[in-house]
Amino acid sequence: MKRGVWLGLLLLMVAALYIRLHYVLEAEYPPLEWDQLEYTKTAIQLLEKGIFAYRDTVPNSLVTPGFPLLLAAVFSLTGHEQLEPALMVVRIMNCFISLGAIVFLFLIGKRLFNPLTGLIAGAFAAVYPSYVWSTSLILTEVPFLTVFTGLLYMQVRIIQDNKWRDHLWMGALLGLCVLIRPNILPLAVVPYMFLWVKAKKIDAAYGLLAAASFACMMMPWWIRNWMTFHSFIFIAKGEAGNPFLGGTDPYFRGTIDWDHIDKDNQFAEGMRRIKEGLAQEPLLWMKWMTIGKLLVFFKTMWVGPYPFSVPAWYANALTQLHTFLIAAGSIAMIIFSFRKPSVQYLTVAFLLFLGVHMVFIPVDRYLYGMLPFLMLSSAYLITQVIYLLHSAWTTSLLQRRGL
């Protein structure tokens, strides 16, 4: 059984790698723009001038340095005078990095439920179109997802085993994750919430160990910011208000005059818009802040031109897979959260992560990091249906034989 499970995982990895490499090597790439261009410029500027600056030529801390440093490392090896070959190396590297998320999803499913659940969740990740298309992009998504699922795996180990090394690894992975995409920071409390509920106490030494490990990962960034700006900058500073302010435009009606926004007071402007909106059009704003944003997150997939690179029937199947994951994952969380601690963990972490994103502008791209929870809960629902059908079939067979 164990050999069959690991063989299944190996075959799944091979299939996932083939799907990704086939797309990356066959796709056509337009000139870089938006975030892809800015990350690339940041990495090149860091190599050439030693200046870390996003969308600028003077030092700033608009974004955390994880992904630009990864790009700079690749460019230092490949050179960047001929940029496209260097970018292709990054894309191919993404294909291999993305396999880590599949492995961690399998390990999480295996630990929380059973190996079959892990394999099914891994299979979802292997073919889900956003996870394939993102390997062709010069963006944070691929390395983030692998580190993030590694973080979730260590959280599961903490809840189940509570070993000191698990806290150490979780702190390190949390720091690495924040250096790539900081929006996962609130999830740090989740395993300690479950430990408190289970034992009504938390070992302070373990918590401090995780915090110290996190601090060690963040320390170079903190020191750089202190030496450059003479102030402590915990994560990033300068543009964090934009996503929040952007989320205060109900149904994207273009009600924000960006040309006249004070860049230093974007958060305050967002709060003012919310208060004013709730006072003048309460139904519209309450609907937007709840159902409206949810629909934007879950209704469509972040897939770019990927569906046009595959047969129509396969593209349609992927659309159905997306719908299934949203529906089945949600149903599984609702049904099993009341009596299955493993599903409770997925539900709490998912709702916390979703809640963080609900504060900001809703775009389908942000669903990327929420999908592992839906994939795992959907896979668990499938295994429960399989076991139920197998039990019913076995019972029926025994009854027919008069046993």
C-alpha positions as CSV (number, residue, x, y, z in Angstrom):
1,M,0.0,0.0,0.0
2,K,2.7,2.5,1.0
3,R,4.7,1.7,-2.1
4,G,1.7,2.2,-4.3
5,V,0.9,5.5,-2.7
6,W,4.5,6.8,-3.3
7,L,4.5,5.5,-6.8
8,G,1.2,7.3,-7.4
9,L,2.7,10.5,-6.1
10,L,5.8,10.1,-8.4
11,L,3.6,9.6,-11.4
12,L,1.5,12.6,-10.4
13,M,4.7,14.7,-10.2
14,V,5.9,13.5,-13.6
15,A,2.5,14.4,-15.2
16,A,2.4,17.8,-13.5
17,L,6.0,18.6,-14.6
18,Y,5.2,17.6,-18.2
19,I,2.0,19.8,-18.3
20,R,3.9,22.8,-17.0
21,L,7.0,22.4,-19.1
22,H,4.9,21.8,-22.2
23,Y,3.0,25.0,-21.7
24,V,6.0,27.1,-20.7
25,L,8.2,25.9,-23.6
26,E,5.4,26.2,-26.2
27,A,3.8,29.5,-25.1
28,E,4.4,32.9,-26.8
29,Y,5.4,35.7,-24.5
30,P,4.5,39.3,-25.1
31,P,6.7,42.1,-23.6
32,L,6.7,42.3,-19.9
33,E,4.3,44.7,-18.2
34,W,2.9,45.7,-14.8
35,D,4.2,43.6,-11.9
36,Q,6.3,41.2,-14.1
37,L,8.1,44.2,-15.6
38,E,8.6,45.9,-12.2
39,Y,10.0,42.8,-10.5
40,T,12.4,42.3,-13.3
41,K,13.5,45.9,-13.3
42,T,14.0,45.8,-9.5
43,A,16.2,42.7,-9.8
44,I,18.3,44.2,-12.6
45,Q,18.7,47.5,-10.7
46,L,19.8,45.6,-7.6
47,L,22.5,43.8,-9.6
48,E,23.7,46.8,-11.5
49,K,23.5,49.5,-8.9
50,G,23.0,47.8,-5.6
51,I,19.8,49.7,-5.1
52,F,16.6,47.8,-3.9
53,A,13.8,50.0,-5.2
54,Y,10.4,48.9,-6.6
55,R,9.0,51.3,-9.3
56,D,11.7,53.8,-8.5
57,T,15.4,54.5,-8.7
58,V,15.9,55.4,-5.1
59,P,15.7,52.9,-2.2
60,N,12.2,52.1,-0.9
61,S,10.3,49.4,0.9
62,L,7.2,49.2,-1.2
63,V,7.5,45.4,-1.5
64,T,9.3,42.7,0.5
65,P,12.5,41.5,-1.1
66,G,12.0,37.7,-1.4
67,F,11.0,37.4,-5.1
68,P,13.3,40.2,-6.4
69,L,16.2,38.6,-4.6
70,L,15.3,35.2,-6.2
71,L,15.2,36.9,-9.7
72,A,18.5,38.7,-9.0
73,A,20.1,35.3,-8.0
74,V,19.0,33.8,-11.3
75,F,20.1,36.8,-13.4
76,S,23.5,36.8,-11.7
77,L,24.0,33.2,-13.0
78,T,22.4,33.6,-16.4
79,G,23.2,37.2,-17.2
80,H,20.5,39.6,-18.2
81,E,22.0,41.4,-21.2
82,Q,19.8,39.0,-23.3
83,L,16.8,39.1,-21.1
84,E,14.4,36.6,-22.7
85,P,16.7,33.6,-22.2
86,A,17.1,34.6,-18.5
87,L,13.4,34.9,-18.1
88,M,12.9,31.5,-19.7
89,V,15.2,30.0,-17.0
90,V,13.0,31.6,-14.4
91,R,9.9,30.0,-16.0
92,I,11.5,26.6,-16.2
93,M,12.6,27.0,-12.6
94,N,9.0,27.8,-11.7
95,C,7.9,24.5,-13.2
96,F,10.1,22.6,-10.8
97,I,9.4,24.8,-7.8
98,S,5.7,24.3,-8.3
99,L,6.1,20.6,-7.7
100,G,6.9,21.4,-4.1
101,A,3.4,22.6,-3.5
102,I,2.0,19.3,-4.8
103,V,4.2,17.3,-2.5
104,F,3.2,19.4,0.5
105,L,-0.5,19.1,-0.4
106,F,-0.1,15.4,-0.5
107,L,1.7,15.4,2.9
108,I,-1.0,17.6,4.4
109,G,-3.8,15.5,3.1
110,K,-2.0,12.3,4.3
111,R,-1.5,13.7,7.8
112,L,-4.9,15.3,8.2
113,F,-6.9,12.4,6.6
114,N,-5.4,9.6,4.6
115,P,-3.0,9.1,1.7
116,L,-5.8,8.9,-0.9
117,T,-7.0,12.4,0.1
118,G,-3.5,13.7,-0.3
119,L,-3.1,12.2,-3.7
120,I,-6.5,13.6,-4.9
121,A,-5.6,17.0,-3.6
122,G,-2.2,16.8,-5.3
123,A,-3.9,15.8,-8.5
124,F,-6.1,18.9,-8.3
125,A,-3.1,21.1,-7.9
126,A,-1.3,19.3,-10.8
127,V,-3.9,20.3,-13.4
128,Y,-5.6,23.4,-12.0
129,P,-5.1,26.0,-14.7
130,S,-4.0,28.9,-12.5
131,Y,-1.2,26.7,-11.1
132,V,-0.1,25.7,-14.6
133,W,-0.3,29.2,-16.1
134,S,1.5,30.9,-13.2
135,T,4.7,29.0,-14.0
136,S,5.0,31.1,-17.1
137,L,4.8,34.4,-15.2
138,I,7.6,36.4,-13.5
139,L,5.5,36.8,-10.4
140,T,5.5,35.8,-6.8
141,E,2.8,33.1,-7.0
142,V,4.8,30.0,-7.7
143,P,7.5,30.3,-5.0
144,F,4.9,31.7,-2.6
145,L,2.6,28.7,-3.0
146,T,5.3,26.1,-2.4
147,V,6.6,27.9,0.8
148,F,3.0,28.6,1.9
149,T,1.9,24.9,1.6
150,G,5.2,24.0,3.5
151,L,4.1,26.4,6.2
152,L,0.6,24.8,6.4
153,Y,2.3,21.4,6.7
154,M,4.3,22.5,9.6
155,Q,1.2,24.0,11.2
156,V,-0.5,20.6,10.9
157,R,2.5,18.9,12.5
158,I,2.4,21.4,15.4
159,I,-1.3,20.8,16.1
160,Q,-0.8,17.0,15.9
161,D,2.7,16.5,17.4
162,N,3.8,19.8,18.9
163,K,7.5,19.1,18.6
164,W,10.0,22.0,19.1
165,R,11.5,21.5,15.6
166,D,8.1,22.0,14.0
167,H,7.8,25.4,15.7
168,L,11.3,26.2,14.5
169,W,10.5,25.3,10.9
170,M,7.1,27.1,11.0
171,G,8.7,30.3,12.1
172,A,11.4,30.1,9.4
173,L,8.8,29.3,6.7
174,L,6.5,32.1,7.9
175,G,9.4,34.6,7.6
176,L,10.2,33.3,4.1
177,C,6.6,33.5,3.1
178,V,6.2,37.1,4.4
179,L,9.4,38.1,2.5
180,I,7.6,36.9,-0.7
181,R,4.0,37.8,0.1
182,P,3.2,39.3,3.5
183,N,-0.6,38.7,3.5
184,I,-0.3,35.4,5.2
185,L,1.1,36.8,8.4
186,P,-2.3,36.5,10.4
187,L,-2.3,32.8,9.8
188,A,0.6,32.5,12.2
189,V,-1.8,32.3,15.1
190,V,-3.8,29.4,13.8
191,P,-1.9,26.4,15.3
192,Y,-1.6,28.1,18.7
193,M,-5.4,28.6,18.7
194,F,-5.9,24.9,18.2
195,L,-3.2,24.0,20.8
196,W,-5.0,26.3,23.3
197,V,-8.4,24.7,22.6
198,K,-7.0,21.2,22.9
199,A,-4.9,21.6,26.0
200,K,-6.0,25.0,27.4
201,K,-2.3,26.1,27.4
202,I,0.5,27.0,25.1
203,D,4.1,26.2,25.7
204,A,5.6,29.7,25.7
205,A,9.1,28.4,25.0
206,Y,7.8,26.8,21.7
207,G,6.1,30.0,20.7
208,L,9.2,32.1,21.4
209,L,11.2,29.6,19.4
210,A,8.9,30.1,16.4
211,A,9.1,33.9,16.9
212,A,12.9,33.8,17.1
213,S,13.1,31.7,13.9
214,F,10.7,34.2,12.2
215,A,12.8,37.1,13.4
216,C,16.0,35.5,12.1
217,M,14.5,35.3,8.6
218,M,13.3,38.9,8.7
219,M,16.4,40.4,10.3
220,P,18.4,41.3,7.2
221,W,15.3,43.1,5.8
222,W,14.8,44.9,9.1
223,I,18.4,45.9,9.3
224,R,18.5,47.2,5.7
225,N,15.4,49.3,6.4
226,W,16.8,50.7,9.6
227,M,20.1,51.6,8.0
228,T,18.5,53.1,4.9
229,F,15.5,54.9,6.4
230,H,16.5,55.2,10.1
231,S,13.2,53.6,11.2
232,F,11.8,50.2,11.9
233,I,9.8,48.9,9.0
234,F,8.2,45.6,9.9
235,I,7.1,44.5,6.5
236,A,6.7,47.2,3.8
237,K,5.9,50.8,3.6
238,G,4.6,53.2,1.0
239,E,1.9,51.6,-1.1
240,A,0.0,49.2,1.2
241,G,-3.0,51.5,1.1
242,N,-3.7,51.0,-2.6
243,P,-5.3,47.5,-2.4
244,F,-7.4,48.7,0.5
245,L,-8.5,51.9,-1.2
246,G,-9.2,50.0,-4.4
247,G,-11.6,47.7,-2.5
248,T,-13.8,50.8,-1.7
249,D,-15.2,51.1,-5.3
250,P,-18.3,49.0,-5.3
251,Y,-18.6,46.8,-8.4
252,F,-15.7,48.7,-10.0
253,R,-17.9,51.7,-11.0
254,G,-14.8,54.0,-11.3
255,T,-15.8,56.2,-8.3
256,I,-12.2,56.7,-7.1
257,D,-10.4,59.7,-8.6
258,W,-6.9,58.3,-8.5
259,D,-5.3,61.5,-9.9
260,H,-6.4,63.4,-6.8
261,I,-5.6,60.9,-4.1
262,D,-3.1,61.8,-1.4
263,K,-0.6,58.9,-1.7
264,D,0.4,59.4,2.0
265,N,-3.2,59.0,3.3
266,Q,-4.7,56.3,1.2
267,F,-5.9,54.2,4.1
268,A,-7.6,57.2,5.7
269,E,-9.3,57.9,2.4
270,G,-10.5,54.3,2.1
271,M,-12.0,54.5,5.6
272,R,-13.7,57.7,4.8
273,R,-15.2,56.2,1.7
274,I,-16.5,53.2,3.6
275,K,-18.1,55.3,6.3
276,E,-19.7,57.6,3.8
277,G,-20.9,54.7,1.6
278,L,-22.5,52.9,4.5
279,A,-24.2,56.1,5.5
280,Q,-25.5,57.0,2.1
281,E,-26.0,53.6,0.4
282,P,-25.9,51.0,3.1
283,L,-27.4,48.1,1.1
284,L,-25.1,48.6,-1.8
285,W,-22.0,48.8,0.4
286,M,-23.0,45.9,2.6
287,K,-23.7,43.7,-0.4
288,W,-20.3,44.7,-2.0
289,M,-18.3,44.1,1.1
290,T,-19.8,40.6,1.5
291,I,-21.4,38.8,-1.5
292,G,-20.1,41.1,-4.1
293,K,-16.4,40.5,-3.3
294,L,-17.0,36.8,-2.8
295,L,-18.4,36.5,-6.3
296,V,-15.4,38.3,-7.8
297,F,-13.0,36.0,-6.0
298,F,-14.7,32.7,-6.8
299,K,-16.7,33.2,-10.0
300,T,-13.8,33.2,-12.5
301,M,-10.3,31.7,-12.8
302,W,-7.0,33.6,-13.1
303,V,-5.8,31.8,-16.2
304,G,-4.8,34.3,-18.8
305,P,-4.5,32.7,-22.3
306,Y,-3.9,29.2,-21.0
307,P,-7.4,27.8,-22.0
308,F,-6.6,28.7,-25.6
309,S,-3.5,26.5,-25.5
310,V,-5.5,23.3,-24.7
311,P,-8.3,21.5,-26.5
312,A,-11.8,23.0,-26.0
313,W,-13.1,19.9,-24.1
314,Y,-10.1,20.1,-21.7
315,A,-10.6,23.8,-21.1
316,N,-14.3,23.1,-20.4
317,A,-13.3,20.3,-18.0
318,L,-11.0,22.7,-16.1
319,T,-13.8,25.2,-15.8
320,Q,-16.0,22.5,-14.3
321,L,-13.1,21.5,-12.0
322,H,-13.0,25.1,-10.7
323,T,-16.8,25.1,-10.0
324,F,-16.5,21.7,-8.3
325,L,-13.7,22.8,-6.0
326,I,-15.5,25.9,-4.9
327,A,-18.8,24.0,-4.3
328,A,-17.4,20.7,-2.9
329,G,-14.8,22.4,-0.8
330,S,-17.3,24.7,0.8
331,I,-19.8,21.9,1.4
332,A,-17.1,19.7,3.0
333,M,-16.1,22.5,5.4
334,I,-19.7,23.1,6.4
335,I,-20.6,19.4,6.9
336,F,-17.4,18.2,8.6
337,S,-16.2,21.2,10.6
338,F,-18.5,20.4,13.5
339,R,-17.1,16.9,14.1
340,K,-13.7,16.6,12.4
341,P,-10.8,18.6,13.9
342,S,-8.8,18.2,10.7
343,V,-11.5,20.0,8.7
344,Q,-11.8,22.6,11.4
345,Y,-8.2,23.5,10.8
346,L,-8.7,23.9,7.1
347,T,-11.9,25.9,7.7
348,V,-10.4,28.3,10.2
349,A,-7.3,28.9,8.2
350,F,-9.3,29.4,5.0
351,L,-11.8,31.8,6.6
352,L,-9.0,33.8,8.2
353,F,-7.1,34.0,4.9
354,L,-10.3,34.9,3.0
355,G,-11.1,37.6,5.6
356,V,-7.7,39.2,5.1
357,H,-8.4,39.5,1.3
358,M,-12.0,40.7,1.8
359,V,-10.6,43.9,3.2
360,F,-8.8,44.7,-0.1
361,I,-9.7,44.9,-3.7
362,P,-11.1,41.6,-4.9
363,V,-9.5,40.0,-7.9
364,D,-9.5,36.4,-9.0
365,R,-5.8,36.3,-8.7
366,Y,-6.0,36.4,-4.9
367,L,-7.9,33.0,-4.9
368,Y,-4.5,31.4,-5.7
369,G,-3.5,31.0,-2.1
370,M,-7.0,30.0,-0.9
371,L,-7.3,27.0,-3.3
372,P,-5.2,24.6,-1.2
373,F,-7.8,24.6,1.5
374,L,-10.6,24.0,-1.0
375,M,-8.6,21.3,-2.8
376,L,-7.9,19.4,0.5
377,S,-11.5,19.7,1.7
378,S,-12.9,18.6,-1.7
379,A,-10.5,15.6,-1.8
380,Y,-11.7,14.6,1.7
381,L,-15.3,14.8,0.6
382,I,-14.5,12.6,-2.4
383,T,-12.8,10.0,-0.2
384,Q,-15.7,9.9,2.2
385,V,-18.1,9.3,-0.7
386,I,-15.8,6.5,-2.0
387,Y,-15.7,4.9,1.4
388,L,-19.5,5.2,1.8
389,L,-20.1,3.6,-1.6
390,H,-17.6,0.9,-0.9
391,S,-19.2,0.1,2.5
392,A,-22.7,0.1,1.0
393,W,-21.5,-2.3,-1.8
394,T,-19.8,-4.6,0.7
395,T,-22.8,-4.7,2.9
396,S,-25.1,-5.4,-0.1
397,L,-22.8,-8.2,-1.3
398,L,-22.7,-9.8,2.2
399,Q,-26.5,-9.6,2.4
400,R,-26.9,-11.4,-1.0
401,R,-24.6,-14.2,0.3
402,G,-26.7,-14.5,3.4
403,L,-23.9,-13.5,5.7
